[in-house]
Amino acid sequence: MTDLNTPDRAADFAEGMDARTACVTREQACANARRVLDAARMRRDRDRALGRLAPQVEFVLRRLERAQRALPAADGPREEALLLHCAGRWEDGETIRTSLRALERATGFRVEDVREALDHLAATGDIGMSRSNTPPGPVSATSVPASAALVISPDWHRINDRRPRPH
């Protein structure tokens, strides 16, 4: 917030305004916010059209578009929750290190449900899974203890290709 109590700051803030127009009306504030939001959406749409968005961000955008249009999810709720959790951690890199217990807490589903969803996503090729402390190679979620470290590698391009973009 600008401190208008000092003469210099008040003069800078109100430059070109008289006492009646020193306050921004609600309508003007909403119009300014709308203009900034529209410009941000245009930049996002341009970057999306040029393929500049991270695939995880594209996944989240498609999910939001489906929700806005009340379209069904491409996967079941467990799979969708797992993918959304992974997409939310997109800044971690291409792989997500986690455990079944952590996924249980993050998604709200029981460990058994998380195991089934992970195995389904692995069977469709949407994700790859391996144990953190063992030699590399695919692993089934049913063979992983609940607290063991698990590495999930989502294939975001495949995931997005399987989910049609709402129009």
N, C-alpha and C positions, 0 to 999 in steps of 0.2 A: 504494500500500500504506500502511496506517495505521501510524504509528510508535507502538508501544505502550510505548516506553521511558520516556516522560514520564508522570508520575502523572496529570495531567489527562486526557490522551488515553486512557490505559488505563481510567480510571474511566468516561469517556464511552462507550467501546466496550463495556465489560463491565457497564454499568448493568443491574441486574436479573438478572445471571447470576452464578453462583458459579464457582469454578475448574474444576469438571467440565464445565460447559456453555459455556465461553468459546469453544470451537471449534465450528464448524459442521460437521456430519457430511456426508459425500459425498451421502447420500440427501437431506438437507435442501437442500444446494446445488443438486442436480439438480431437486428439486421447485420451488425458487425460480426457477430458470432456466426451467423448463417453464411456470410461471405467467406470467412476463414475456413469454415467446415466444407463449403462447396469447393474451394480451391484445393483443400487437402484431398477430398474425394477425387477431384480431377487428376491430381498427381498420382494417387493410388491406382486409378483406372488406367492411366497412361502407362505406369510401370507394370501393371498387370498385363496389359495388352502386349507390351514389349517383352514379357517374360522375365522381368527383373525381380519379381517377388520371390522370396524363399518358398519352396514347396510346402513347408509347414504352414506358412501364412496363407497360402492358397487354399490349403485344406480347411483352415479355420474360416476363411471367407466363404467358401462353398457351404460349410455347415451353417453359417449365419444366414446365407441366402436361402437355404432350404427351410430354415426355421421361420424366416419372414414370410415365405410362401406356403407354410404349413405342409411341406412335402415330407414324406417319410425318409428316414435315414437309410443309407445304403446297407448298413450292417445292423445287427442287433444293438440294444442299449449298452451291453457290456463292452462290445468291441468298439463302439463309438466313444464310450467313456475312456477307454484305454488310449485310443488314437488321439483324442482331445488332450489327454494328459501328456502324451508324448509331444504333441504339437505345441503345448504350452511351455515345454522345455526345449524349444528349438534352438535357443542360444547355446545350449550345452554342446552342440555339435551334431554329427551324424549318428552317434550312438548315445543311448541313454543307459546309464548304470543305475540299477534299482534292485528291489527285491519284491517278492510276492506280497510280503507284509506291507511294504511301502505303497504298492499299487492298491492293496486293499484299503488302506487309509485314504489314498488320493481319490479313489473312485467310489468308495462306499459299498462295493460288492465284496462278498465273501471270497476267501482265498481260492476255494474250489471253483467259483464262478470266474475268477480272474484266470485261473489255469485253463479252463475250457476256452475262454475268449482268446487267450494268447495262442493256444494250439490251433484254434480256428484261423486266426490271422496268419500264423506261420504256414498253415496248410494252403492258404490262398496265395501265398507269396508276398503278402503285404508287409510282413516283418521277418527279420531273421533273429534268432535267439541263440545265445551261447552263455556258458557259465563264465564268470569273471576269473576264477582262479584255476581253471582247467585248460587243457589244450584247446585251441580253437576248433570249432565245429558246431554244427547244429545240435540243438538239444530240445527235448520236449519239456513243456512246463510241468507235466505230471511227474517228471523225475527230479525236479528241483525242490529242495526243502524250502519252506516258506520264508526263512530268514536268510537264505543264501544269496550271494550277489549274482545278479543276472544282467546281461548286456542285451539290450533290444536295439536292433538296427532297422528302423522303418524305411521302406522304399517309397518315398513320398511321391515320386513320379508315377509309380504303378498305382498307388492309392488314389491319387487325383485322376488318373486315367479311367479308373473303374467307377468313379463317381461322376455322373453327368453334371455339367455346370447348369444350374437353373437359369432360365431365360426370363 
